[in-house]
């Protein structure tokens, strides 16, 4: 399917306006802020609202229920109907989610609803925003960018937004007034102008002309989710098994760990905030390295990422066992390194596997698998009533090492063959080996 360029597609340099990818990056930033501002507040809800560890971690993970459908549906819809309307809906969802979270003291239902909508916002940002950034980081919108610019910009926006959300919420929780409300108000105020900015960004996936393209656009959601890329052997044997560890380690490192360190005393919220900032700031800082670590002939990037995440989980385990605050912070450096490299390398793997017209949908599948990892803390909290936490965590470390070994075995196999098809507006596409 060949997308027809919209009349509004004018060189931003002639108009002397900022590159259009900046507004989309801001939207991803705002949505990820909304998704992660809850993480450092887990300890607050346990201590002040007296929620159990399972309920508190459940509130952290419940947004996966909103996130995964949004990732899958929004990505597939935007491939056929355009990026802008879906991205606008995502920003609206994250703003409404914060409005509900601000009413958290009223009842658990507001918190659950707010987390659900926050997940929808993050899902849209990851599937639609990432794909839109990739397209806006190419000619004619940004002809000077390299092939990996879109993935790096998306990962930076994710890391920076998540870190800022955690920082603001954590500081309010430790020292500020009305910590159950004001952090979410700040997010709402920040998100409103982003809506106006996104509304002016050029559309990159306009409705195409022609019988074949029109039929594809009218196709059912189920048919748009039937992606050849999902059946690609490289996706199954590398991307699919590696993805959950990216955010699984994140949820354990900076959300679950603070609830297990009694050594922090009255400064538990401060530690939770510091752990989040360290992990997410490290994730953003290592983005430039991802381009050099990633390889077009192997899965080197994902192997390095899983190795770092396994190390981070091992350090988390030891930190809990000996109640070491410094070791817990160091653990989040390793976790952040793994998140940053894994996110960019995973996106680059998806980009070379995806067929033309399925980039957003396949990106949505990748992030859906990655965000399943945020259920790890919920599972650990439930099992901890029957099994020692340290034993559970060492088991996860072992599973992560096994995953890294499996990725290494398939690292150089099933590489997509790069070919160019007549009439295709993208410079390359991939042929697919199937099961």
C-alpha positions as CSV (number, residue, x, y, z in Angstrom):
1,X,0.0,0.0,0.0
2,X,1.4,3.4,-1.0
3,X,0.5,6.3,1.2
4,X,-0.4,9.6,-0.6
5,X,1.4,12.6,0.9
6,X,-0.9,15.2,2.3
7,X,-0.9,18.8,0.9
8,X,0.2,20.0,4.3
9,X,3.5,18.3,3.9
10,X,5.7,21.4,3.5
11,X,9.3,21.6,4.4
12,X,9.4,22.9,8.0
13,X,12.7,24.7,7.3
14,X,10.9,26.9,4.7
15,X,8.2,27.8,7.3
16,X,10.9,28.4,9.9
17,X,9.1,26.2,12.3
18,X,10.6,23.4,14.6
19,X,10.8,20.0,13.0
20,X,7.5,18.2,13.3
21,X,9.0,15.3,15.2
22,X,9.5,17.5,18.2
23,X,5.7,17.8,18.9
24,X,5.3,14.1,18.6
25,X,8.2,13.5,20.9
26,X,6.6,15.9,23.4
27,X,3.4,13.8,23.2
28,X,5.3,10.6,23.9
29,X,7.0,12.4,26.7
30,X,3.7,13.5,28.3
31,X,2.1,10.1,27.9
32,X,5.1,8.3,29.5
33,X,5.1,10.9,32.3
34,X,1.5,9.9,33.0
35,X,2.3,6.2,32.9
36,X,5.3,6.3,35.4
37,X,4.3,9.0,37.9
38,X,2.6,6.3,39.9
39,X,5.7,4.2,40.4
40,X,7.4,6.1,43.3
41,X,4.0,6.4,45.1
42,X,3.5,2.7,45.7
43,X,5.1,3.0,49.2
44,X,2.9,6.0,49.9
45,X,-0.2,4.1,49.2
46,X,0.9,1.2,51.3
47,X,1.9,3.3,54.3
48,X,-0.8,6.1,54.2
49,X,-3.7,4.4,52.5
50,X,-2.9,1.1,54.1
51,X,-3.2,-0.9,50.8
52,X,-1.6,-4.3,50.8
53,X,1.5,-5.0,48.7
54,X,-0.6,-7.0,46.3
55,X,-3.1,-4.2,45.8
56,X,-0.4,-1.5,45.5
57,X,1.5,-3.5,42.9
58,X,-1.8,-4.4,41.2
59,X,-2.5,-0.7,40.7
60,X,1.0,-0.4,39.2
61,X,0.3,-3.3,36.8
62,X,-3.4,-2.6,36.1
63,X,-2.5,-0.1,33.4
64,X,-1.2,-3.0,31.4
65,X,-4.9,-3.9,30.9
66,X,-5.4,-0.6,29.2
67,X,-2.0,-0.5,27.6
68,X,-1.8,-3.7,25.6
69,X,-5.2,-3.3,23.8
70,X,-4.2,0.3,23.0
71,X,-0.8,-0.9,21.7
72,X,-2.4,-3.5,19.4
73,X,-5.5,-1.6,18.3
74,X,-4.1,1.9,18.0
75,X,-1.1,0.8,16.0
76,X,-3.1,-1.2,13.6
77,X,-5.7,1.5,13.2
78,X,-3.1,4.2,12.6
79,X,-1.5,2.2,9.8
80,X,-4.8,2.4,7.9
81,X,-6.4,5.6,9.2
82,X,-3.6,8.0,10.1
83,X,-1.3,8.8,13.0
84,X,-2.7,12.1,14.2
85,X,-6.2,11.2,15.4
86,X,-4.9,8.2,17.4
87,X,-2.1,10.2,19.0
88,X,-4.5,13.0,20.0
89,X,-6.7,10.3,21.6
90,X,-3.7,9.0,23.5
91,X,-2.8,12.4,25.0
92,X,-6.5,12.9,26.0
93,X,-6.5,9.5,27.7
94,X,-3.4,10.3,29.8
95,X,-4.8,13.7,30.8
96,X,-8.1,12.2,31.9
97,X,-6.2,9.4,33.6
98,X,-4.4,11.9,35.8
99,X,-7.7,13.7,36.5
100,X,-9.0,10.4,37.9
101,X,-5.8,9.7,39.9
102,X,-6.1,13.2,41.5
103,X,-9.4,11.9,43.0
104,X,-7.5,8.9,44.4
105,X,-8.2,9.7,48.1
106,X,-12.0,9.4,47.3
107,X,-11.7,5.7,46.5
108,X,-9.8,2.8,45.0
109,X,-12.0,2.9,41.9
110,X,-10.6,6.3,40.8
111,X,-7.1,5.0,41.1
112,X,-7.9,1.9,39.1
113,X,-9.6,3.9,36.4
114,X,-6.9,6.5,36.3
115,X,-4.2,3.8,35.9
116,X,-6.2,2.1,33.2
117,X,-6.4,5.3,31.1
118,X,-2.8,6.1,31.8
119,X,-2.0,2.7,30.2
120,X,-4.1,3.6,27.2
121,X,-2.1,6.8,26.8
122,X,1.2,5.0,27.0
123,X,0.0,2.3,24.6
124,X,-0.9,4.8,22.0
125,X,2.4,6.7,22.5
126,X,4.5,3.6,22.1
127,X,2.7,2.2,19.0
128,X,1.6,5.3,17.2
129,X,4.0,7.8,18.6
130,X,7.1,5.6,17.9
131,X,6.0,4.9,14.3
132,X,5.1,8.6,13.7
133,X,8.5,9.6,15.0
134,X,10.2,7.1,12.7
135,X,8.4,8.5,9.7
136,X,8.9,12.1,10.7
137,X,12.7,11.4,11.1
138,X,13.0,10.6,7.4
139,X,12.9,12.7,4.2
140,X,11.2,15.0,3.5
141,X,10.4,15.9,7.1
142,X,13.9,15.5,8.4
143,X,16.3,14.5,5.6
144,X,19.4,14.8,7.6
145,X,18.5,12.1,10.1
146,X,19.9,8.6,10.0
147,X,17.9,5.4,9.9
148,X,18.0,4.9,13.7
149,X,17.0,8.5,14.6
150,X,13.3,7.7,15.1
151,X,13.9,4.8,17.4
152,X,16.4,6.8,19.5
153,X,14.1,9.8,19.7
154,X,11.3,7.6,20.8
155,X,13.4,5.9,23.5
156,X,14.7,9.2,24.8
157,X,11.2,10.7,25.0
158,X,10.1,7.5,26.8
159,X,13.0,7.7,29.3
160,X,12.8,11.4,29.9
161,X,9.0,11.5,30.3
162,X,9.1,8.5,32.7
163,X,11.9,10.0,34.7
164,X,10.3,13.4,35.0
165,X,6.9,11.9,36.1
166,X,8.6,9.8,38.8
167,X,10.7,12.8,39.9
168,X,7.8,15.2,40.3
169,X,5.5,12.7,42.0
170,X,8.3,11.4,44.3
171,X,9.3,14.9,45.4
172,X,5.7,15.8,46.2
173,X,5.2,12.5,48.1
174,X,8.3,13.1,50.2
175,X,8.1,16.8,50.9
176,X,5.3,18.5,49.0
177,X,1.7,19.3,50.0
178,X,-1.2,17.2,48.9
179,X,1.0,14.4,47.3
180,X,-2.1,12.4,46.4
181,X,-3.3,15.2,44.1
182,X,-0.8,17.8,43.1
183,X,1.5,15.6,41.0
184,X,-1.3,14.7,38.7
185,X,-2.4,18.3,38.4
186,X,1.1,19.2,37.2
187,X,0.8,16.5,34.6
188,X,-2.6,17.8,33.3
189,X,-1.3,21.4,33.0
190,X,1.7,20.1,31.0
191,X,-0.4,17.9,28.7
192,X,-2.9,20.5,27.5
193,X,-0.6,22.5,25.3
194,X,0.8,19.3,23.8
195,X,-2.7,18.6,22.4
196,X,-2.5,21.8,20.4
197,X,1.0,21.1,19.1
198,X,0.1,17.6,18.0
199,X,-2.9,18.8,16.1
200,X,-0.6,20.8,13.7
201,X,1.9,17.9,12.9
202,X,1.8,16.7,9.3
203,X,0.0,13.4,8.8
204,X,2.3,10.7,7.3
205,X,-0.4,8.0,6.8
206,X,-3.1,9.6,4.7
207,X,-5.9,7.6,3.1
208,X,-4.5,6.1,-0.1
209,X,-6.1,6.1,-3.5
210,X,-6.9,3.0,-5.5
211,X,-9.0,-0.1,-5.2
212,X,-6.3,-2.2,-3.5
213,X,-5.4,0.6,-1.0
214,X,-9.0,1.4,-0.3
215,X,-9.8,-2.2,0.4
216,X,-6.8,-2.4,2.8
217,X,-8.0,0.7,4.6
218,X,-11.5,-0.8,5.0
219,X,-10.1,-4.1,6.2
220,X,-11.2,-5.4,9.5
221,X,-9.1,-4.8,12.6
222,X,-8.6,-8.5,12.8
223,X,-7.1,-8.6,9.3
224,X,-4.8,-5.6,10.2
225,X,-3.6,-7.5,13.2
226,X,-2.8,-10.6,11.2
227,X,0.8,-9.5,10.7
228,X,3.4,-11.5,8.7
229,X,6.0,-9.9,11.0
230,X,4.6,-11.8,14.0
231,X,5.2,-15.1,12.2
232,X,8.7,-14.1,11.2
233,X,11.1,-16.6,12.9
234,X,13.4,-13.8,14.1
235,X,10.5,-12.1,15.8
236,X,9.5,-15.3,17.5
237,X,12.9,-16.5,18.6
238,X,14.5,-13.2,19.5
239,X,12.2,-10.3,19.9
240,X,9.3,-12.2,21.5
241,X,11.3,-13.8,24.3
242,X,13.6,-10.8,25.0
243,X,10.9,-8.1,25.2
244,X,9.2,-8.9,28.6
245,X,12.5,-8.5,30.4
246,X,12.9,-4.9,29.4
247,X,10.1,-3.5,31.6
248,X,10.0,-6.6,33.9
249,X,13.4,-5.6,35.3
250,X,12.3,-2.0,35.4
251,X,9.2,-2.8,37.5
252,X,11.3,-4.9,39.9
253,X,14.2,-2.4,40.1
254,X,12.5,0.9,40.8
255,X,8.9,-0.1,41.9
256,X,9.2,-3.3,43.8
257,X,12.6,-3.0,45.4
258,X,11.8,0.2,47.4
259,X,8.9,-1.7,49.1
260,X,11.4,-4.3,50.3
261,X,14.1,-2.1,51.8
262,X,13.2,-1.4,55.4
263,X,16.7,0.1,55.8
264,X,15.4,3.3,54.1
265,X,13.3,4.1,57.2
266,X,11.4,7.3,56.8
267,X,13.1,8.1,53.5
268,X,11.5,5.2,51.6
269,X,9.8,7.6,49.2
270,X,13.0,9.4,48.5
271,X,14.7,6.2,47.7
272,X,11.9,5.1,45.4
273,X,12.2,8.4,43.6
274,X,16.0,8.2,43.3
275,X,15.8,4.6,42.1
276,X,13.3,5.6,39.3
277,X,15.3,8.6,38.3
278,X,18.6,6.6,38.2
279,X,17.1,3.8,36.1
280,X,15.3,6.1,33.6
281,X,18.0,8.7,33.4
282,X,20.5,5.9,32.6
283,X,18.1,4.6,30.0
284,X,18.0,7.9,28.2
285,X,21.7,8.5,28.6
286,X,22.7,5.3,26.9
287,X,20.5,5.9,23.8
288,X,23.5,7.1,21.7
289,X,25.4,3.9,22.5
290,X,22.5,1.7,21.2
291,X,23.3,2.7,17.6
292,X,26.9,1.3,18.0
293,X,26.0,-1.7,20.0
294,X,23.2,-2.8,17.7
295,X,24.2,-4.8,14.7
296,X,22.6,-5.4,11.3
297,X,24.0,-9.0,11.2
298,X,23.2,-10.2,14.7
299,X,21.1,-9.6,17.8
300,X,24.0,-8.1,19.7
301,X,22.0,-5.2,21.1
302,X,19.4,-7.4,22.7
303,X,22.0,-9.8,24.0
304,X,23.8,-6.9,25.8
305,X,20.5,-5.6,27.1
306,X,19.5,-8.9,28.6
307,X,22.9,-9.3,30.2
308,X,22.6,-5.9,31.8
309,X,19.1,-6.6,33.0
310,X,20.1,-10.0,34.5
311,X,22.9,-8.3,36.3
312,X,20.5,-5.6,37.6
313,X,18.1,-8.3,38.9
314,X,21.0,-10.1,40.6
315,X,22.0,-6.8,42.3
316,X,18.4,-6.2,43.4
317,X,18.3,-9.6,44.9
318,X,21.5,-9.1,46.9
319,X,20.4,-5.6,47.9
320,X,17.2,-7.0,49.5
321,X,19.1,-9.9,51.1
322,X,21.6,-7.6,52.9
323,X,19.4,-4.5,53.0
324,X,21.9,-2.4,51.1
325,X,20.6,1.0,49.9
326,X,23.7,1.8,47.8
327,X,23.6,-1.6,46.1
328,X,19.9,-1.0,45.3
329,X,20.8,2.3,43.6
330,X,23.7,0.6,41.6
331,X,21.3,-2.1,40.6
332,X,19.1,0.5,38.9
333,X,22.0,1.8,36.9
334,X,22.4,-1.7,35.4
335,X,18.6,-2.0,34.9
336,X,18.5,1.4,33.2
337,X,21.3,0.5,30.9
338,X,19.4,-2.7,29.9
339,X,16.2,-0.8,29.4
340,X,17.8,1.8,27.1
341,X,19.7,-0.6,24.9
342,X,16.9,-3.2,24.8
343,X,14.3,-0.6,23.8
344,X,16.2,0.8,20.9
345,X,17.6,-2.5,19.7
346,X,14.1,-4.1,20.0
347,X,12.6,-1.2,17.9
348,X,15.4,-1.6,15.3
349,X,14.7,-5.3,15.1
350,X,11.0,-4.6,14.5
351,X,11.8,-2.0,11.9
352,X,13.8,-4.4,9.8
353,X,11.3,-7.2,10.2
354,X,8.1,-5.2,9.5
355,X,6.6,-5.2,6.1
356,X,5.6,-1.9,4.5
357,X,2.3,-0.7,6.1
358,X,2.6,-2.8,9.3
359,X,5.3,-0.8,11.2
360,X,2.9,0.7,13.8
361,X,1.0,-2.6,14.4
362,X,4.2,-4.6,14.8
363,X,5.7,-2.0,17.1
364,X,2.5,-2.3,19.1
365,X,3.1,-6.1,19.5
366,X,6.7,-5.5,20.6
367,X,5.7,-3.0,23.3
368,X,2.8,-5.2,24.4
369,X,5.2,-8.0,25.0
370,X,7.6,-5.6,26.8
371,X,5.0,-4.2,29.0
372,X,3.8,-7.6,30.2
373,X,6.9,-7.4,32.3
374,X,5.2,-4.9,34.6
375,X,3.2,-7.8,35.9
376,X,6.3,-9.3,37.4
377,X,6.0,-7.3,40.6
378,X,2.4,-8.4,41.0
379,X,3.3,-12.0,40.6
380,X,6.2,-11.7,43.0
381,X,4.1,-10.0,45.6
382,X,1.5,-12.8,45.4
383,X,4.1,-15.6,45.6
384,X,5.9,-13.9,48.5
385,X,3.2,-15.0,50.9
386,X,4.4,-18.6,50.3
387,X,8.0,-18.4,49.1
388,X,10.9,-16.2,50.1
389,X,11.3,-13.1,48.0
390,X,15.0,-13.7,47.5
391,X,14.4,-17.2,46.2
392,X,11.8,-15.9,43.7
393,X,14.2,-13.2,42.5
394,X,17.1,-15.6,42.0
395,X,14.8,-17.8,39.9
396,X,14.1,-14.8,37.7
397,X,17.8,-14.1,37.4
398,X,18.3,-17.7,36.1
399,X,15.4,-17.3,33.6
400,X,16.9,-14.1,32.3
401,X,20.3,-15.8,31.8
402,X,18.6,-18.6,29.9
403,X,16.7,-16.1,27.8
404,X,20.0,-14.4,26.9
405,X,21.5,-17.7,25.9
406,X,18.5,-18.5,23.6
407,X,18.8,-15.1,21.9
408,X,22.5,-15.7,21.4
409,X,21.8,-19.0,19.7
410,X,19.4,-17.3,17.2
411,X,21.4,-14.1,17.0
412,X,22.6,-14.4,13.4
413,X,19.8,-16.6,12.1
414,X,16.7,-15.6,10.0
415,X,18.0,-12.2,9.1
416,X,15.4,-10.4,6.8
417,X,16.5,-10.0,3.2
418,X,16.4,-6.4,2.2
419,X,14.6,-5.8,-1.2
420,X,12.9,-2.9,-2.9
421,X,9.4,-3.2,-4.3
422,X,8.1,-1.1,-7.3
423,X,5.9,1.7,-6.2
424,X,6.9,1.6,-2.5
425,X,7.5,4.9,-0.9
426,X,9.6,3.5,1.9
427,X,13.2,3.0,0.8
428,X,13.3,-0.7,1.8
429,X,11.1,-3.5,3.1
430,X,11.8,-7.0,4.3
431,X,11.0,-10.4,2.9
432,X,9.8,-12.9,5.4
433,X,10.8,-16.4,6.3
434,X,7.8,-18.1,7.9
435,X,7.4,-21.1,10.2
